[in-house]
Each structure stands twice: as structure tokens, then as C-alpha cells.
Amino acid sequence: QSALTQPRSVSGSPGQSVTISCTGTNGDVGAYNFVSWYQQHPGKAPRLIISDVTKRPSGVPARFSGSKSGNTASLTISGLQAEDEADYYCCSYAARNYVFGTGTEVTVL
Amino acid sequence: QITLKESGPTLVKPTQTLTVTCTFSGFSLSTSGVGVAWVRQPPGKALEWLALIYWDDDTRYSPSLKRRLTVTKDTSKNQVTLTMTNMDPVDTATYYCAHRGPANNWFGPWGLGALVTVSS
């Protein structure tokens, strides 16, 4: 199975909104509502920020939201803050397995 | 509070077998639906899902690495072990283990990771 496709980088000014896409196939993203998103700061372990396409775990700021349409899932950060500068990865269940995305670097200008 | 910690060699030679252990606390791998996943990340590159072991010993592997991977658990010691055979320099990466809760299709929390370098 191939990695899910994400843009290499996105950027925005503080307060702006950015959206990261995660494109898979009808065998993973398109087949299941089991897309999760992870935030990773340099030198740190990944941290779950969205589960099951749209669910935000306790402690994750409300500016993070997820959605899905067809074979593409999206993560939106509304009201970008300096601490949101990090790498972001999507992950999808794929029939007995899991597959991660290629990763997106978010830069706060 | 759930915590996980990876341990293992920092350096292995090409063709050798890697063994990394995940020691966890705050949950039991004998609880229905619980699992522990392994994910790796080469320096400067993306995360790659490797394997998942469930409470009932059901094990799933990345199709591309299936022939080289084995994951086992020791419930009494709260440990999960990943074994990868025939190591190559391209396998140089930080190896993470992560908790998978009952009926969840996401991973968290994660261990801090263990950097393994493959070099002669």
C-alpha cells in the first residue's frame, strides 16, 4: 500500500487559517471513517490531534478540525498560532493495516 | 496515566537482526480490544506504520515489510517486542511504539522513540 499524499508544506500568518489535504484511495481514506491526524514538533514524538476524521481528543484546541470528502481527508487549523508550527501526518485504517501520509510542514510566518 | 518507552540497541550492523522492546504502564495488553503499534521514522522523513499486536495475539504487519517483522508480547511484563531481520542502512530510523485503545483506529499516547542506526 502506498503512503497517503499530503502537500510538503503550507504556511500562514498568525490568525489565518490553513488546510492540509490527505489523499488516499477507495481502499483506505475513502473506505473508512478512520482517519487520524498527528502533530509532531522537532525532536518530539507524534501527538494525536484528530481521530475518526472529525473527533478532537480532550486537551486539543478547538482551532483544529478535521473533515473528509471521498478519498481526501483534510485538517484545518483556524486562527494559526506560533506553537502550531510543526509537522502534521494523517493516518488511515486500510483493511487490517494502517497507512500514514507523507507529512506536511506547517510554517507560521 | 498511560506511558510507553522503547529500548534497544542504538547501532546495528547490516544483515543483523534488530530487537526493540516497548515497556508500558497504565494499561494491560490482556484487556479486550487493546493493542500496541510500531511506527518508524527515518531521519527527516515521514512516519511509516510497521505493525500492530492486539490483546488476543492477533498481529498485523505492513505488507511491504511483513517478511522481516515479528511482534510478540509478554503480558506479565507489560512489554511488546519488535524484531526486524536483515537490517539495512535504509532501516536507520527512530522506532516508536504507541498505545491503541479498545475499538480505536488511532494511536496514542506514543513512546519517546528509539533511534537505531544501521551501519558497519
Interface residues (C-beta under 8 A of the other chain):
Chain A: Q1 A3 Y32 F34 S36 Y38 Q40 A45 P46 R47 L48 S51 D52 P57 Y89 C91 Y93 R96 N97 Y98 V99 F100 G101 T102 G103
Chain B: A37 V39 K45 A46 L47 E48 W49 L52 R60 Y61 S62 P63 S64 Y96 A98 N104 N105 W106 F107 G108 P109 W110 G111 L112 G113
